């Protein structure tokens, strides 16, 4: 597939004829020391022998001694380094990669740290995650979908955040994948989904879209799922090859051991896609607030987990074979001292009684009873918003901002009240006693809502190189004649992006993009990094 070299998995190819064609077209190759003056000769991966004689390298304004030395260097490196693939090659029957003792197929380990706010990385408490990002890349942030539902006044039930996790799995907005809140009413089935109801979240009919583990299974890959939020199997009956259901208070060490046990399986039993989830940071953020000692302590524990995972992979010589990606579903805002807005004061006691279904939190989706004058209550809410300095906004399906991608579903309540950061919606019956010190679910453009993205492995190494060089993946690797080894370097931070893009990245890394289901990701978004 064009430009789909994946940054590490390489084949013998028609490289020489390709270069000759380029020469005939008058194209000049930039080589080794000519890529912005950088010498990357010591950053190559050693791989199976090649005995082909390289073509003559083109150097301008260099002394003959440099030509001789570089020619010898490239010749020696060609004995150990496989050639990058032609852009039109696919990976059908891809060759295995060896760590020196075992063969490996393309492998992705995707780990979600629930509630990891992007700027948590700037606190000086995560040196190992930062070091991992220096060996790979990280994004300024990853933007969650709107809204990133919180668990409202039920802060001690950690079984939450399903909506964004299903977006990460499917590449779909909530209006497309159907999980529009942690709890919501479905008028089609006349039933309610609730995140804490096992029968609800295990019922595959609620979950639309195809998760990446189903895509991988369709492509013939083995997958493993360690507590990732979502159904145990899809509506088509597909489940992960290995599955560990969600369970509270599982130590990070146990999760690490499970991940490594999958990595250590024999080739024909080893998963190529490993998913893992941890909620400890989100729980600390809700209970104590994002600026708390508890959050900082949990950050250090997460950093230790990342350190140990990296060390285990490094001990197996897998850091240049396995792509490890750390993500989160959303950030966390300080709501320890919110200003409460009581719906009773706006709609009146009778108006509140007319609400038949209330969806989501901190935003509030309202469905009024059939006998209620919905238009009247809508206008009342809009007027109250204007009179109170827009402490909250009121939307219908027609007026919902397009950037939210949150209107094209009957599961979305016809009226949505969205509070601004620092405000919380409630009723006198619900009260304020259970309000958590930290929350999410606000406008996804708010910096405190931003999620994290860190990647290390063959993809991130080449992606970082390409961003520096400004060349296409094929021409960069053609000149370099090598795949870079992951080494500590100045952190390369890519621009922030929407979390709907993750699905296409993982399928591309696994070489199964031809099997990818339709999604809301941007076509070609990742091409510049390949």
C-alpha positions in Angstrom: 0.0 0.0 0.0 1.4 3.5 -0.8 3.5 4.9 1.9 2.7 2.1 4.3 6.0 0.8 5.4 5.1 1.0 9.0 8.5 2.2 9.9 10.0 -1.1 10.8 8.8 -4.1 8.9 10.8 -4.3 5.7 11.1 -6.6 2.6 13.5 -7.3 -0.2 12.2 -5.1 -3.0 12.8 -3.7 -6.5 14.9 -0.9 -4.8 17.6 -0.8 -7.4 15.3 -0.4 -10.4 13.3 2.2 -8.4 16.4 4.2 -7.8 17.5 3.9 -11.4 14.1 5.1 -12.5 14.5 8.1 -10.2 17.9 8.9 -11.6 16.5 8.8 -15.2 13.8 11.3 -14.1 16.6 13.7 -13.0 15.8 13.3 -9.3 18.6 13.8 -6.9 18.8 11.6 -3.8 19.6 13.1 -0.5 21.8 10.6 1.4 23.0 9.8 4.9 24.9 13.0 5.8 22.8 15.2 3.6 19.5 15.1 5.6 19.7 18.5 7.3 23.4 17.7 8.1 22.6 14.9 10.5 24.6 11.7 10.8 22.3 8.8 11.5 24.8 6.1 10.7 25.0 4.8 14.3 21.2 4.3 14.7 20.6 1.4 12.5 18.9 -1.9 13.3 20.9 -5.0 12.5 18.9 -7.6 10.6 19.5 -10.7 8.4 22.4 -10.6 5.9 22.1 -9.0 2.4 24.9 -9.5 -0.1 23.7 -7.2 -2.9 26.1 -4.6 -4.2 24.7 -1.1 -3.6 24.3 1.4 -6.3 26.7 4.4 -6.5 25.8 7.1 -4.0 25.4 10.6 -5.2 27.3 13.2 -3.3 27.8 16.8 -4.3 30.7 19.0 -3.3 32.4 16.3 -1.1 36.0 15.2 -1.1 36.9 11.8 -2.5 37.8 10.5 0.9 34.3 11.2 2.2 32.9 9.4 -0.8 35.1 6.3 -0.1 34.3 6.2 3.6 30.5 6.7 3.2 30.4 4.1 0.4 32.2 1.6 2.6 29.9 2.4 5.5 26.8 1.9 3.4 28.1 -1.3 2.0 28.8 -2.7 5.4 25.4 -1.7 6.7 23.8 -3.3 3.7 25.1 -6.6 4.8 23.0 -6.4 7.9 20.1 -4.2 7.1 17.0 -5.1 5.0 15.9 -2.7 2.4 12.8 -0.5 2.8 9.8 -1.5 0.8 8.7 0.1 -2.4 5.6 2.3 -1.7 3.4 0.0 -3.8 4.4 -3.1 -1.9 2.0 -4.7 0.6 2.8 -6.9 3.5 1.1 -10.0 2.3 3.1 -12.9 3.8 5.2 -10.4 5.7 8.5 -11.6 7.0 9.0 -12.2 10.7 11.2 -10.0 12.9 13.7 -11.6 15.2 14.7 -10.3 18.6 17.7 -12.7 18.5 16.1 -15.7 20.0 12.4 -15.6 18.8 10.5 -14.6 15.8 7.8 -11.9 16.1 5.0 -10.6 13.9 4.0 -6.9 14.0 2.8 -6.3 17.6 1.0 -3.3 19.2 0.5 -2.9 22.9 -2.1 -0.2 23.6 -2.6 0.9 27.2 -5.2 3.3 28.4 -4.6 5.2 31.6 -8.0 6.6 32.5 -8.1 10.3 33.4 -4.5 11.0 32.4 -4.6 14.7 31.6 -2.1 15.8 29.0 -0.3 18.3 31.2 0.2 15.8 33.9 3.4 15.0 32.0 4.7 18.5 32.8 4.7 18.0 36.6 8.1 16.4 36.8 6.6 13.2 38.3 6.8 11.0 35.2 10.5 10.8 34.2 10.2 7.3 32.7 7.2 8.2 30.5 9.0 11.3 29.3 12.1 9.2 28.5 9.9 6.7 26.6 8.5 9.6 24.7 12.0 10.9 23.9 12.8 7.5 22.4 9.5 7.8 20.4 7.0 10.6 20.1 4.2 12.2 22.0 1.4 14.5 21.0 0.7 17.8 22.5 -2.6 16.3 23.4 -5.3 14.0 22.2 -8.8 15.5 22.1 -11.6 13.4 23.5 -15.0 13.4 22.0 -17.8 15.6 23.4 -18.9 15.2 26.1 -16.5 13.0 28.0 -19.1 11.8 30.5 -18.2 11.8 34.1 -19.8 9.5 36.7 -21.6 12.5 38.3 -22.5 12.1 41.9 -21.6 8.4 42.0 -17.9 9.1 42.2 -16.9 5.9 43.9 -18.1 3.6 41.1 -15.0 3.4 38.9 -16.7 1.4 36.2 -17.1 4.5 33.9 -15.7 6.3 30.9 -17.1 3.9 28.4 -17.9 6.4 25.7 -14.4 7.6 24.9 -12.9 4.1 25.3 -15.3 2.9 22.6 -14.3 5.8 20.4 -10.7 4.8 20.9 -11.6 1.3 19.8 -13.8 2.1 16.8 -12.7 5.5 15.6 -16.3 6.7 15.9 -18.0 9.6 17.5 -20.7 8.9 20.1 -23.4 9.7 17.7 -22.1 6.9 15.5 -21.2 4.2 18.0 -24.3 4.7 20.1 -22.8 5.1 23.6 -23.9 8.7 24.0 -23.5 8.9 27.8 -22.7 6.8 30.8 -26.4 6.5 31.2 -29.1 7.3 28.6 -32.5 6.4 27.3 -32.9 4.7 23.9 -36.4 5.5 22.4 -36.0 2.7 19.8 -35.7 -0.1 22.3 -37.5 1.8 25.1 -34.8 0.9 27.5 -32.1 2.5 29.5 -28.3 2.0 29.3 -26.5 2.5 32.6 -22.7 2.1 33.0 -23.0 0.3 36.4 -25.6 -2.2 35.2 -23.7 -5.3 34.0 -26.6 -6.4 31.8 -26.4 -3.1 30.0 -22.8 -2.9 29.2 -22.4 -6.5 28.4 -25.3 -6.4 25.9 -23.6 -6.0 22.6 -26.7 -4.5 20.9 -25.9 -1.2 22.6 -22.5 -0.9 21.0 -22.3 0.1 17.4 -19.2 0.1 15.3 -16.3 -2.4 15.0 -13.6 -2.3 17.6 -10.0 -2.7 16.5 -9.8 -6.1 18.1 -12.7 -7.4 15.9 -10.9 -5.9 12.8 -7.8 -7.7 13.8 -9.6 -11.0 14.3 -11.2 -10.7 10.9 -7.7 -10.2 9.5 -6.6 -13.4 11.1 -4.7 -11.9 14.0 -4.6 -13.1 17.6 -5.7 -10.4 20.1 -5.7 -9.9 23.9 -7.9 -7.7 26.0 -7.0 -6.8 29.6 -10.0 -5.0 31.1 -10.6 -2.5 28.3 -14.0 -0.9 28.8 -16.7 -2.2 26.4 -18.6 -5.4 25.7 -17.0 -8.8 26.0 -18.1 -9.5 22.4 -19.6 -7.5 19.6 -23.0 -7.8 18.1 -21.6 -10.0 15.4 -20.4 -12.4 18.1 -16.6 -11.7 17.9 -14.5 -11.5 21.0 -10.8 -11.1 21.7 -8.8 -14.3 21.6 -7.7 -13.7 25.2 -10.0 -11.7 27.5 -9.7 -10.7 31.1 -12.9 -8.9 32.3 -12.8 -5.7 34.3 -12.2 -6.0 38.0 -11.6 -3.3 40.5 -8.4 -2.8 42.5 -6.1 -5.0 40.4 -2.5 -3.9 41.1 -0.5 -2.5 38.2 2.1 -5.3 38.8 -0.5 -7.9 38.0 -1.5 -6.2 34.9 2.1 -5.9 33.8 2.7 -9.6 34.5 -0.4 -10.4 32.3 0.8 -8.3 29.4 4.3 -9.8 29.5 2.9 -13.3 29.8 1.1 -12.7 26.5 4.3 -11.3 24.9 6.1 -14.5 26.0 3.7 -16.9 24.4 4.9 -19.1 21.4 4.6 -17.4 18.0 1.4 -19.2 16.9 -0.3 -18.3 20.2 1.1 -14.8 20.8 -1.3 -11.9 20.3 -0.3 -9.1 17.9 -2.7 -6.6 19.5 -2.7 -6.3 23.3 -5.1 -3.9 25.0 -4.9 -2.9 28.6 -6.8 -0.5 30.9 -6.2 1.0 34.3 -8.6 3.3 36.2 -6.5 4.2 39.3 -5.5 7.7 38.1 -9.1 8.6 37.1 -10.3 7.4 40.5 -7.7 9.5 42.3 -8.7 12.5 40.2 -12.4 12.2 40.9 -12.0 11.6 44.6 -9.3 14.1 45.4 -9.1 16.5 42.5 -6.4 16.8 39.7 -4.1 19.0 41.9 -4.1 16.5 44.8 -1.3 14.6 46.4 -3.2 11.4 45.6 -3.1 12.2 41.9 0.6 12.9 42.1 1.3 9.7 44.0 -0.7 7.7 41.4 1.1 9.4 38.6 4.4 8.1 40.1 2.9 4.6 40.2 1.8 4.8 36.6 5.3 6.0 35.7 6.8 3.0 37.5 4.5 0.7 35.5 5.6 2.3 32.3 9.3 2.0 33.3 8.8 -1.7 34.2 7.0 -2.5 31.0 9.7 -0.8 28.9 12.4 -2.6 30.8 10.7 -6.0 30.2 10.4 -5.3 26.5 14.0 -4.0 26.4 15.2 -7.1 28.2 13.6 -9.1 25.4 15.2 -6.9 22.7 11.7 -5.9 21.6 11.7 -2.1 21.8 12.4 -1.9 18.0 9.8 -4.6 17.2 6.8 -3.8 19.4 4.9 -0.5 19.2 3.9 0.5 22.7 1.2 3.3 22.9 0.0 5.0 26.0 -3.3 6.9 25.7 -6.0 8.2 27.9 -9.7 8.8 27.4 -9.9 12.4 28.7 -8.4 14.8 31.2 -9.7 16.1 34.5 -11.0 19.4 35.8 -10.9 20.7 39.3 -14.5 20.8 40.6 -13.8 21.0 44.3 -15.6 24.3 44.6 -18.1 24.4 41.8 -21.0 26.8 41.5 -24.2 24.7 41.4 -27.0 25.5 39.1 -30.3 24.0 40.2 -32.8 23.0 37.5 -35.6 23.6 40.0 -34.8 27.3 40.1 -35.0 27.5 36.3 -37.9 25.1 35.4 -39.7 25.2 38.7 -40.7 22.2 40.8 -43.4 21.2 38.3 -41.0 21.5 35.4 -38.4 19.2 37.1 -41.2 16.7 37.6 -41.9 16.8 33.9 -38.5 15.4 33.1 -39.0 11.8 32.2 -35.3 10.9 31.5 -32.1 12.7 32.4 -29.0 11.6 30.5 -25.4 12.1 31.2 -23.4 14.3 33.6 -22.1 17.0 34.1 -24.0 17.8 30.9 -27.7 17.1 31.2 -29.7 15.6 28.4 -33.4 16.2 29.0 -36.4 14.2 27.8 -39.7 15.6 28.9 -42.9 13.6 29.4 -45.3 13.5 26.4 -47.8 15.8 28.1 -45.1 18.4 28.9 -44.8 21.6 26.8 -41.3 20.9 25.6 -41.0 24.1 23.6 -41.9 26.2 26.7 -39.2 24.5 28.8 -36.6 24.9 26.0 -37.3 28.6 25.8 -37.1 28.9 29.6 -33.7 27.2 29.7 -32.4 29.4 26.9 -33.6 32.6 28.6 -32.0 31.5 31.9 -28.7 30.9 30.1 -28.7 34.4 28.6 -29.8 36.0 31.9 -27.0 34.2 33.8 -24.1 35.1 31.6 -24.1 31.8 29.8 -22.9 29.8 32.7 -24.4 27.0 30.7 -25.5 26.5 27.1 -28.7 24.9 25.8 -28.7 23.0 22.6 -31.1 20.9 20.5 -30.1 18.5 17.7 -30.3 21.4 15.2 -28.3 24.0 17.3 -25.6 21.6 18.6 -22.2 22.8 17.5 -21.0 20.8 14.5 -17.6 20.3 16.1 -19.2 18.2 18.9 -20.5 15.6 16.4 -23.2 15.0 18.8 -26.6 15.3 17.2 -27.2 12.5 14.6 -28.7 9.9 16.9 -32.1 9.4 18.5 -30.2 8.2 21.6 -29.1 11.8 22.2 -31.8 13.7 24.2 -33.6 16.4 22.3 -32.5 19.1 24.8 -28.9 19.2 26.1 -27.8 21.5 28.9 -24.0 22.0 28.9 -22.4 23.8 31.8 -19.2 25.8 31.5 -16.1 24.8 33.3 -16.5 25.6 37.0 -20.3 25.0 37.1 -22.4 21.9 37.9 -26.0 21.1 37.2 -28.2 19.4 39.8 -31.6 19.4 41.4 -32.6 19.9 45.0 -33.4 16.2 45.2 -30.0 15.2 43.9 -28.2 17.7 46.1 -24.4 18.3 46.2 -23.2 15.9 48.8 -21.7 13.5 46.3 -20.1 16.0 44.1 -16.5 14.9 43.2 -13.4 17.0 43.5 -12.5 16.4 39.9 -14.6 15.8 36.8 -14.7 15.6 33.1 -17.4 15.9 30.5 -17.0 19.6 29.8 -16.3 21.2 26.4 -13.7 19.1 24.8 -11.8 22.2 23.7 -10.9 22.9 27.3 -7.2 22.3 28.1 -8.1 20.4 31.2 -10.1 17.9 29.1 -7.1 17.0 26.9 -5.9 13.4 26.9 -2.4 12.0 26.5 -0.7 10.1 23.6 2.8 8.6 23.8 4.2 6.1 21.3 7.5 4.2 21.3 8.7 1.6 18.9 9.4 1.3 15.2 6.5 3.5 14.1 7.4 6.4 16.4 11.1 6.3 15.6 10.6 6.7 11.9 7.7 9.2 12.4 10.0 11.4 14.4 12.7 11.1 11.7 10.4 12.0 9.0 9.1 15.1 10.8 12.7 16.3 11.1 13.8 15.5 7.5 10.7 16.8 5.7 11.0 13.9 3.3 8.5 11.2 2.4 8.9 7.9 4.3 10.1 6.1 1.2 12.7 8.6 0.1 14.0 9.1 3.6 14.5 5.4 4.2 15.9 4.9 0.7 18.6 7.4 1.5 19.2 6.2 5.0 19.3 2.6 3.9 18.2 1.6 7.4 15.4 1.7 9.9 16.3 3.8 12.8 16.9 2.2 16.2 14.9 3.7 19.0 17.4 5.8 21.0 17.0 8.6 23.5 16.7 11.9 21.7 15.1 15.3 22.1 11.5 14.7 22.5 9.5 15.2 19.3 6.1 16.4 20.1 3.5 16.2 17.3 0.5 18.4 17.1 -2.6 17.5 19.0 -5.2 15.3 17.2 -8.7 13.9 17.8 -9.0 10.5 19.4 -11.1 9.2 16.5 -7.8 8.9 14.6 -6.3 6.2 16.8 -8.2 3.3 15.2 -6.7 3.9 11.8 -3.2 4.2 13.3 -3.4 0.8 15.0 -4.8 -0.9 12.0 -2.0 0.6 9.9 0.7 -0.5 12.4 -0.7 -4.0 12.3 -0.7 -3.9 8.5 -4.4 -4.6 8.3 -5.7 -1.3 7.1 -7.4 -3.0 4.2 -9.7 -4.7 6.7 -10.5 -1.5 8.5 -14.2 -0.7 9.1 -15.7 2.6 8.2 -14.9 5.2 10.9 -14.8 9.0 11.6 -11.0 9.2 11.4 -9.5 11.4 8.7 -8.4 9.5 5.6 -4.7 9.8 5.1 -4.2 11.4 8.5 -1.2 9.2 9.4 0.4 9.1 6.0 2.9 11.8 6.7 4.2 9.7 9.7 4.8 6.7 7.5 
